[in-house]
Amino acid sequence: MKKILVIGGGTGGSIVANNLSRQLSAKIRDGEVDITMLSASDKHMYQPGLLYVAFGEMMPDELYRDQASLLESSINFHVDPVEQFKLDENWVKTKSGKTYDYDILVIATGSRVMPNKTPGLSEGAHSFYTEKGAVELFKGLRDFEGGKLAIVVGVPHKCPIAPVEFTFALDQYFKDRGIRDKVEIKYHYPINRIHSIENVAKWAKPEFDKMGIEYETLFNVEEVDVENKIVKSMEGSEYQYDMLVSIPEHHGMPVIEDNDLGQNGWIPTDRHKLTMNGHDNVYVIGDTTNLPVSKTGSAAHFEAESVATNIASIIKIGTPVTEYDGKVMCFIEAGHEATYAKFDYLNPPDLKTPNKAMHWLKMSYNKMYWTSVRGLL
């Protein structure tokens, strides 16, 4: 029997497990293949929804489903997070003390925010990357009647488009409240343009100008003076704010660092095969990789499809049949309109003018996600 072990129940882990369950259904029925998923939670969160929670457009309970309900019935699902990896011996040990051996391993453990890496950031800034943070940010925005609002960005971070989306949403939010003229919004970004993807930066800059958004590039946050409400950069500049919102630096999960699988929790991964360097039977998808692609649900989705196809073909005919090309597609909310960025390793995004139809498509996808994560969309 071939044992496939999936670590992590997020977007990537769920899609790869579900696709494998269907592609290998006959072999599972015949007892030739076994698929097991180990997760740290019995719940699955739709993480892009946190941005909507921050503006009161979604409630936190709308973001969750029971993880088991999203999986094919042939998948053995256990809430028992892995604590130890023995990759050379093909087994893992979990928090409960159990061991699971495997023939093929898929690691999809995700990432976490690290505001504590910057002095004062946890205490002085709001963020929308956790449920608690998004709710607190909404309350802060609701009570904000005017003044200087600063946005600061740490790298790397999940969903690279999010700082731009949040800036558009802020502008619209204060317009809808009738106080946009009382709010000074300033956006700070760590490199010498306003987004890491050059074509996104070229598109966003004139849009920011039209909205009256100030921006400062080459601003890497060094510390936040919480008492005096001043955010300081490593480059020597500073900005005094009335409200501070951060997109914090992200790391991979502690279990990856604790097992020395990759610096800062990012596992060295082959950009086309999606195998861990040095371990051909270990696949890595989603935020856990160190690949030069966006850490988004979209990337995890396309990676998971590629990995599932290859694992199934290896079991059926002894060889992989496809490669991941770096494909990503991200919606970009722009107030009550939206556009999208579609790109891969070789082709940069070509952004179109935002429109209402694309906004409603994005809103529809918020509902369709649960079909997508089952690998049916």
N, C-alpha and C positions, 0 to 999 in steps of 0.2 A: 504493500500500500504506500502511495506517495502522500506524505503529509505536508500540507501548505499551512503555514502559520502567519497570520496577519496581526501586527502589533499596532493598535490605534484605531479608534472608531470614528474618526472624522470623515471629511469628504473623500479623501483619497483612499483610505482604508476601506470604507463602506463600498465605494464603487468597484474597487478591484475585487473584493470578496464576492459581491453580488454578480459581477460579470463572470468570474471564475465558476461560481455555482451553476450558472446557466450553461456556460460553454462546456463544462465538464459533468453535466448532470448525469449522463449515462454511466460514466466511470464512477461517480459517487454512488449511484444506485447499485452498481456491481461490486462495491467495496474496494475499488482500486485507488480511490482518491478520498482524502479527508481534508476539510477546510475548517480551521479554528481561528476565531478572532478573540484577542485579549484586549480589553479596554480599561481605562481608568474610571469610566463613568457609565452608568446605565442610561444616560441622557445624551442626546445629540443636539448641538446648538447650530443654528444658522447664523454664523458670525457676521456676515455683511449687514444683517438686520440691526446690529448695534448702532449703526449710524442713524437709523430711523428712530430708534429709541431715544437717542440724544436730542431729537427735535420733537418728541411727543407724538410721532407718527406711527409707532408700533409700541405695543406693550411687551415687556420682557417675556411673559409666558407664551407669546406667539412665536418665539425663537426656538422652542424646544419640542422634540418628539422623543418617545422611548426608543432607544437604540435598537432593541430587539425587533421592534415593529418595522424597521427599515431594512431588515436583512432577510434573505431567502431562508426558508425553513431548514435547508440542508446544512447551513453554517452553524457550527458549534460556537456559541457566544458565551463568554465569561467576563464578568467584571472582576478583574484580577490583574492589576498593572504589573508589568515586568520590572524587575529591579536589577537583574543580572543577565548579561548576554555572554554566552560561550560560543562564539561564532566558529572557532576552529573545531568544536566538538558537536556543533549543530543542536544546541539546546539552550533554553532560557529558563530562568527561575523567577517566580512571581512573588508578590507581597505575601501571599498566603503560604509560601514555602513550597508550592508545587513546582515541578519541572515539566516542561513541554519540549519534546524533541521535534525536529522538522527535517524535511528534505529541501524545502524552499521557504525562505523567510521574506516577508514584506514588512518594512519598517515605515510607519506613517504616524509618528508620534506628535507632529505639530511643533508649535513654537509658543513662546511666552513673552510678556512684556517685562522690561527691566528698568523701570523708572528709578529704582534704587541705585543704579549705576551713576546717576548724576545728583550731586548734593542739592537738596531742596526741591527736587522735581516732584517727588511723591507728595510732599506736603503743600507745595505751592501751585500745582497745576492740575487742571481737569484732564480727563482722557476718556475716549469712548471705546476702548479696546477690551473692556470687561463689562459685564452686566451692571455691576455696582457703579463703575465709573460712568457708564452711559446715563444711568438714572441720575446720578449726582450732577452730571454736566447739564442735563435737561433742567434740573431745578435751578442751577446757577444761571443758565441762559434766561429762564423765565423771570428771574428776579433782577436781571441786568437791565438797567434803565438808561445806560449810556456810559461813554468813556472809552478807554483804550483797551482793545482786546488783541492779545498777541497769540499767534500760532507758531509753535516751534516744532521742528522735525528732527528726530534721531534716526540713525541708520545702523544696520538694516531694519526694515519694519515690514510687517505683513500688510498686503494690499497697498502697493506703492501709489495707486491712484487716490487713495482715501484722503490725503491732505488737500488735494485739489477739490475733490467732491465736498469736503467739509467747508472749505472756503466759499464755494458757490452757495452751499446750503445756508451758511451764516448770513451772507448778503441777502438772500431771499427771506430768511426768517425775520431779520430786522426790518426789511421792507414791509412784510406782511403785518408786523406790529406797529408800523408807522413811525419808527424811531431810527431808521437807517442813518439819517443826517446827524444823529447824536452819537454814533458809534464810529470810532476809528479802528479799522481792522488792519493789522500788519502781519504779514506772512514771512516767516524766516526759514530758509532752506540751507542745508549744509554744503552744497557744491555751488559752482559759479553759474548756475541757471536755476529756474524755479521748479524743475523736475528732473529726475535722473534720466528719463527717456527723452531724448532731444526733441522729437517731434511733438510730444506732449507739452514740453516747455514752450516750444514755438507757438503752439495753439493756445495755451493757457495765458501767456503773457499779455497779449492784447485784450483778452477777456477780462483779466484782472484790472487792466487799465480802464476799461469801460465801466467796471463796477466801482472804481475808486479804491481798489485794494492796494495798499502799500506793500512793498516786499523788499527784503534784504537777503542777498545770497551770501555764500561763504560765512554762514552763521552756524557754528557748531556749539551747542549749549555746553558751557563749562559748569555753571552753577546757577541756582535760583536763590536770590535773597528774599526769603518769604516775608520777613518783617517789613521791608521797604518796598516790596513788590517790584523787584528789578531782576530781569533775566540777563545773564552775562554770557558772552561767547568766548571761545578759545582764541578767537582772532582779536579780542580786545574791545569789541563794541558791547553796548548794553542798551536795554530798552525798559523803560518804566511802564508798567501795565496796571490796569484795574482788574483784568481777568486774563488768566493764562491757560491756554489749551495746548497740550503736548501730544505728539505722536511719538511714543517712547521707542527707544532702541529695543529690538527683539533679540532673544537667543533661542536656540533649540531647547528641548526639554532637559531637565536635570539628569534623567537617566542616561541620556546620550553622553553628556559630559562626564558623569560619574563612572561610566564604563570606557572612557577614553576612545569613543568611536568617532569623535570629531570635535575640533576646536569650537568653543561657544555653542556646542550642540548641533552643528551643521555637519552632516556626514559626507565625506568626499564621495562623489557619485559620478559615474560615467554619463556624460550628457546625452548620449543617444540610447545606450542599453538600459540606463537607469539602474545599473547594478552598483553595489558598493565597491569601491576600488579594493582589489585584492580578494574579493569574495563573490564569485560568479553566481552563487545560489542565494545571494542576499540582494533584494531590490529595495530601493529607497524612493519614496514619492512625497509630493507636497512640500510643506514648509521645512521638512527635515533635511532636504538635500542642500548642498552648497552650490547648486547650479546658478548660472547668471540669468535666471528668469524670475519673473514676479512671483512672490509668495502669495498666491491667491488660490481660491477655490477652483478657478478656471484652469490654472496650471495643473493643480492636483487632479482635476477631472481628466484632462487629456493624458497626463502621465499614467493615471490608473488604467485608462483604456488600453494604452500601449503595453503596460506591464501585464495586464490580464490576458491580452491576446498572445503575448510571447510565452507566458507560463503555460497557457493551455496548449499552444502549439508544441512546446518542448515536451510536454507529457504525451501528446498525440503522435508527433512525428519526429521528436528528438532534436528540434532546432527552432530558434526564434524566427519570426517571419516579418517583423516590422521594426522600426526605430522611431524614437521620439524626436521630433524636429524643433522642439522649443515652443510649440504653439500655445498661445495665450489669447484669450478674448475677454476684455473687461468693459462692462458698462461704465459710463462716467456721468453721474448725475450733475446737472448744471441748473440748479434752481428748479423750476417746474418743467424743464426740458432735459434732454440727455443726448449723449452721443456714445460712441464706443471706440475702443482701441483693440485692433486685432493684429498680431504680429508673431514672428517666430525667430529662430536664430539668425536667419538670413534676411528677413524682410521687416523693416521698421513699420510702425503703425502709420496709417494715413487717416487722420481724424477728419470727420465731416462736421458740418455745422449742426449744433444741437437742435433737436426738434421735440415736439410734444409726443409724437408717436413712439419715439424711442424711449421716452420717459415711461410711457404706459406699458411698453414691452418689458422694461426693467421691473416695474411694479408687478406685472404678471409673473415674471420669473421668481420674484420673492415667494410666490405661492407654488410655483412649479418646481422649486428646488427639491422638495421632498420626493418628487418623481425622479428628478435628476440624480439624487444621491443613491437611489436604488438601481442606478445604471440603466434606466428605461428612457432617458432623454439625452 
